Amino acid sequence: MAYARTRDNSRKPTISVRTLEPDYMVFELKNTDPSSANALRRAMVAEVPTIAIDLVEMENNTTVLNDEFLAHRLGLIPLVSRNAVYWKRPFEWSGDNDIIETAFSLDVMCEQEGVMDVTSNDLVPLEPDAGVVPVNYHSATEKPIVICKLRRGQHLKLVARARKGIGKDHAKFIPVATAVFQYKAQITLSASAMADMTDDEKQAFVHSDPSKTFKFNPITRMIEVENEESYMYDEECVVKARELGRPDLVTIRQVQDHFIFRVEGTGVLEVKSIV
């Protein structure tokens, strides 16, 4: 029995990078469906391994914050995680040469009048060769992260142990501050509908969109699309067109296979490594 050859409906996704910085990236994903785009977003948030403080051993805490509160704050300090892929998680099988955790010590006593900041710069790596330090550790240009404040006579001493994890385990392991995508907007303006509108009506339509997608060209006396990517799909301009008696003035649709991603990192990894 002969079977007809099926048509190849497979897609070939492509990525084009618009902006690439160590902590920020904008790129376009084309020729794929929304489920694949969302899977990529979820993977960046929940599946990329990083390192964070997971266990805190308190030796002395006379600050105004209790032990659990301080442990939570320490866990949210972003740690440089370039070597996280080579580490083992605590429940994984590991050999003698595998790295499971590293530790930091913190021992600060306030002996001055006024208020003293305890920051991420006060964390001392007990294993410097591990290459794990807080983001912007002793940076000359960036401020450290404030853990707590001490008054005269108050003391904080502890040991913090950092381990490997993923965002699915806990939010402190998430490597991104923002990972979002939007559909590419396809906006079409009707020249015939504009021809019957006054300049005041055209400007009223332009100003009805809070995201400033459109502009009025005083030379051509026409409405133009200034930045279609700024459109937030709130349909304010569509409602205004109906109010003006021009329901066919603008047509807006989402391109279902074209997405614009914006990813901002926390500093634990370069964004290009996350993507």
Protein Blocks (a to p, Z undefined) as FASTA:
>chain_A
ZZdddddfbdcdddddfbdcfkbccdddehiafklmmmmmmmmmmmcccdddfbdcdfbd
cbfbdfklmmmmmmmpccdfklmmmpccfkbccdfkbcfbdcdddddddfbehjddddfk
lpccfblmnopacehihiakbccddfbdcdehiacddddddddddfklpmklpcbfbdcd
dddddddddfklmmmpcfklmmmmmmmpmnlmaccdfklopacdfblmlpgolommmmmm
mmnopaklpccdddfkbccdddddehlacfklmZZ
